[in-house]
Amino acid sequence: LSYRWLLNEFPVFIALDKRRFVSQTNGNLYIANVEASDRGNYSCFVSSPSITKSVFSKFIPLIPQSDRAKVYPADIKVKFKDTYALLGQNVTLECFALGK
């Protein structure tokens, strides 16, 4: 499967950069340091080259908040599920450090 995200309408796909990343493992969109320009409706576009089929998710609204008065304490949670791999095969592990 291949995952891409679009913003507001097709075919406006999100350009990946230092702030935005799409996991090709689970399809999640990660945005570090949300900006006002990130406001909009997001939809995940999943395609399968092997069966030449694509589907869109429902749109998910993102509304950035500018609440500078709130202070959030540092919060680090680590929860990994068990990962199994066959000997001699490749495995991909993903780790994301988010925040500013």
C-alpha positions as semicolon CSV with decimal commas, in nm:
position;residue;x (nm);y (nm);z (nm)
1;L;0,000;0,000;0,000
2;S;0,101;0,358;-0,058
3;Y;-0,027;0,643;0,160
4;R;-0,064;1,009;0,067
5;W;-0,262;1,291;0,227
6;L;-0,450;1,567;0,057
7;L;-0,562;1,902;0,189
8;N;-0,912;2,036;0,119
9;E;-0,958;1,893;-0,231
10;F;-0,821;1,647;-0,484
11;P;-0,549;1,663;-0,620
12;V;-0,389;1,900;-0,366
13;F;-0,153;1,650;-0,203
14;I;0,052;1,759;0,096
15;A;0,416;1,824;0,014
16;L;0,637;1,640;0,261
17;D;0,906;1,851;0,422
18;K;1,088;1,890;0,755
19;R;0,754;1,947;0,934
20;R;0,533;1,689;0,764
21;F;0,587;1,315;0,732
22;V;0,362;1,029;0,620
23;S;0,437;0,687;0,767
24;Q;0,429;0,422;0,496
25;T;0,382;0,164;0,771
26;N;0,051;0,284;0,912
27;G;-0,048;0,579;0,691
28;N;-0,040;0,834;0,973
29;L;0,034;1,196;0,892
30;Y;0,270;1,361;1,139
31;I;0,298;1,739;1,160
32;A;0,564;1,891;1,385
33;N;0,509;2,248;1,503
34;V;0,159;2,310;1,364
35;E;0,121;2,644;1,185
36;A;-0,189;2,847;1,095
37;S;-0,141;2,743;0,730
38;D;-0,205;2,380;0,833
39;R;-0,573;2,461;0,887
40;G;-0,806;2,267;0,660
41;N;-0,970;1,934;0,587
42;Y;-0,740;1,635;0,545
43;S;-0,809;1,307;0,366
44;C;-0,588;1,002;0,342
45;F;-0,544;0,856;-0,006
46;V;-0,447;0,488;-0,005
47;S;-0,349;0,309;-0,323
48;S;-0,248;-0,045;-0,401
49;P;-0,035;-0,083;-0,713
50;S;-0,082;-0,461;-0,714
51;I;-0,459;-0,437;-0,763
52;T;-0,462;-0,086;-0,916
53;K;-0,722;0,040;-0,669
54;S;-0,731;0,359;-0,461
55;V;-0,957;0,485;-0,183
56;F;-1,000;0,810;0,010
57;S;-1,081;0,848;0,379
58;K;-1,347;1,087;0,504
59;F;-1,220;1,441;0,552
60;I;-1,074;1,518;0,894
61;P;-1,079;1,887;0,997
62;L;-0,770;2,042;1,157
63;I;-0,814;2,374;1,338
64;P;-0,489;2,508;1,486
65;Q;-0,533;2,679;1,823
66;S;-0,326;2,977;1,930
67;D;-0,348;2,924;2,302
68;R;-0,010;3,061;2,410
69;A;-0,128;3,112;2,770
70;K;-0,142;2,739;2,844
71;V;0,180;2,572;2,944
72;Y;0,203;2,200;2,889
73;P;0,451;1,993;3,087
74;A;0,694;1,769;2,904
75;D;0,524;1,436;2,851
76;I;0,714;1,141;2,713
77;K;0,530;0,814;2,676
78;V;0,691;0,510;2,525
79;K;0,473;0,215;2,434
80;F;0,598;-0,031;2,179
81;K;0,414;-0,341;2,067
82;D;0,603;-0,666;2,020
83;T;0,765;-0,691;1,678
84;Y;0,848;-1,022;1,516
85;A;1,070;-1,084;1,216
86;L;1,185;-1,391;1,026
87;L;1,556;-1,461;1,033
88;G;1,724;-1,335;0,717
89;Q;1,439;-1,091;0,636
90;N;1,424;-0,713;0,662
91;V;1,231;-0,533;0,932
92;T;1,140;-0,163;0,957
93;L;1,107;0,005;1,296
94;E;0,975;0,358;1,320
95;C;1,035;0,602;1,603
96;F;0,901;0,956;1,605
97;A;1,020;1,236;1,831
98;L;0,760;1,510;1,818
99;G;0,745;1,853;1,969
100;K;0,932;2,177;1,981
